[in-house]
Amino acid sequence: MSIDRYKVLDLTGGIGGFSLAFEQAEFDVVCAIEGDSQNADIYKSLVRNNNLLEENILI
């Protein structure tokens, strides 16, 4: 029997700090969003399961 894990959407992907913390706390990071390409590159190199949307969501 598996235990459902909480799912998280990281709206401030940055370089992955929050996503890494959520993963260490056994949350599932469903997606992260980062608009800066340099930050996105670092995020991709640090976060193992990176479903990263590289878009600027600001209006």
Backbone as CSV, one residue per row, in Angstrom:
resi,resn,N_x,N_y,N_z,CA_x,CA_y,CA_z,C_x,C_y,C_z
1,MET,0.842,-1.178,0.000,0.000,0.000,0.000,0.888,1.243,0.000
2,SER,0.684,2.107,-0.966,1.506,3.310,-1.049,0.821,4.484,-0.357
3,ILE,1.639,5.380,0.136,1.134,6.584,0.794,1.195,7.727,-0.201
4,ASP,0.072,8.429,-0.369,0.049,9.582,-1.265,0.893,10.697,-0.682
5,ARG,1.680,11.319,-1.551,2.513,12.444,-1.126,1.839,13.726,-1.564
6,TYR,2.064,14.802,-0.801,1.541,16.102,-1.191,2.198,16.552,-2.483
7,LYS,1.450,17.237,-3.313,1.966,17.746,-4.585,2.152,19.256,-4.468
8,VAL,3.245,19.758,-5.073,3.625,21.165,-4.947,3.848,21.757,-6.334
9,LEU,3.425,22.998,-6.516,3.730,23.794,-7.702,4.613,24.942,-7.235
10,ASP,5.845,24.979,-7.722,6.809,26.011,-7.316,6.725,27.168,-8.310
11,LEU,6.039,28.238,-7.909,5.844,29.381,-8.806,7.068,30.274,-8.903
12,THR,8.015,30.096,-8.008,9.234,30.911,-8.018,10.434,29.985,-8.114
13,GLY,10.555,29.292,-9.233,11.583,28.267,-9.413,12.981,28.699,-9.025
14,GLY,13.366,29.905,-9.416,14.710,30.391,-9.091,15.767,29.370,-9.476
15,ILE,16.689,29.091,-8.572,17.719,28.087,-8.866,17.388,26.744,-8.212
16,GLY,16.184,26.631,-7.640,15.720,25.337,-7.157,15.691,25.131,-5.662
17,GLY,15.958,26.153,-4.883,16.009,26.002,-3.426,14.732,25.458,-2.813
18,PHE,13.595,26.055,-3.149,12.332,25.583,-2.589,12.011,24.180,-3.082
19,SER,12.234,23.926,-4.356,11.954,22.593,-4.901,12.801,21.534,-4.205
20,LEU,14.077,21.831,-3.991,14.951,20.882,-3.298,14.466,20.632,-1.869
21,ALA,14.061,21.682,-1.188,13.558,21.531,0.184,12.283,20.692,0.208
22,PHE,11.375,20.942,-0.730,10.148,20.154,-0.795,10.461,18.687,-1.088
23,GLU,11.394,18.418,-2.002,11.775,17.034,-2.300,12.360,16.355,-1.062
24,GLN,13.200,17.055,-0.320,13.795,16.480,0.888,12.730,16.203,1.949
25,ALA,11.652,16.977,1.933,10.552,16.769,2.869,9.541,15.757,2.320
26,GLU,9.895,15.094,1.223,9.096,14.041,0.583,7.785,14.535,-0.013
27,PHE,7.808,15.752,-0.572,6.701,16.264,-1.369,7.018,15.985,-2.839
28,ASP,6.002,15.903,-3.676,6.205,15.780,-5.118,6.113,17.171,-5.743
29,VAL,7.201,17.640,-6.343,7.181,18.921,-7.051,6.681,18.624,-8.466
30,VAL,5.433,18.983,-8.718,4.785,18.666,-9.985,5.359,19.519,-11.104
31,CYS,5.590,20.797,-10.811,6.096,21.724,-11.820,6.701,22.933,-11.112
32,ALA,7.673,23.529,-11.770,8.252,24.785,-11.306,8.273,25.755,-12.479
33,ILE,8.205,27.034,-12.178,8.185,28.063,-13.218,9.317,29.036,-12.956
34,GLU,10.103,29.310,-13.993,11.203,30.279,-13.895,11.338,31.010,-15.220
35,GLY,11.345,32.337,-15.171,11.415,33.154,-16.374,12.816,33.540,-16.798
36,ASP,13.792,33.438,-15.916,15.169,33.822,-16.231,15.945,32.601,-16.719
37,SER,16.524,32.683,-17.901,17.179,31.518,-18.498,18.410,31.049,-17.725
38,GLN,19.152,31.978,-17.123,20.325,31.564,-16.337,19.891,30.800,-15.086
39,ASN,18.884,31.310,-14.405,18.363,30.594,-13.240,17.800,29.237,-13.650
40,ALA,17.107,29.190,-14.781,16.520,27.932,-15.256,17.604,26.885,-15.522
41,ASP,18.720,27.301,-16.096,19.825,26.364,-16.349,20.372,25.787,-15.044
42,ILE,20.527,26.635,-14.041,21.018,26.164,-12.738,19.989,25.232,-12.108
43,TYR,18.717,25.607,-12.179,17.644,24.779,-11.632,17.713,23.374,-12.239
44,LYS,17.825,23.310,-13.559,17.856,22.018,-14.252,19.041,21.162,-13.808
45,SER,20.146,21.797,-13.462,21.323,21.032,-13.052,21.231,20.566,-11.597
46,LEU,20.411,21.214,-10.783,20.330,20.884,-9.353,19.157,19.980,-8.975
47,VAL,18.028,20.160,-9.634,16.812,19.435,-9.246,16.676,18.196,-10.120
48,ARG,16.624,17.020,-9.478,16.668,15.760,-10.232,15.430,15.518,-11.077
49,ASN,14.250,15.769,-10.545,13.025,15.542,-11.301,12.470,16.903,-11.697
50,ASN,13.084,17.514,-12.705,12.716,18.896,-12.984,11.710,19.022,-14.121
51,ASN,10.473,19.244,-13.755,9.420,19.599,-14.705,9.348,21.125,-14.681
52,LEU,10.307,21.739,-15.378,10.444,23.182,-15.328,9.805,23.833,-16.531
53,LEU,8.923,24.797,-16.274,8.349,25.618,-17.321,9.147,26.903,-17.348
54,GLU,9.867,27.112,-18.414,10.739,28.285,-18.528,9.971,29.417,-19.220
55,GLU,9.144,30.103,-18.434,8.287,31.175,-18.926,8.199,32.289,-17.906
56,ASN,8.035,33.512,-18.372,7.783,34.643,-17.489,6.263,34.745,-17.314
57,ILE,5.774,34.549,-16.099,4.339,34.569,-15.861,3.837,35.911,-15.348
58,LEU,4.718,36.890,-15.270,4.300,38.214,-14.823,3.529,38.915,-15.925
59,ILE,2.578,39.722,-15.513,1.746,40.437,-16.491,2.436,41.708,-16.930
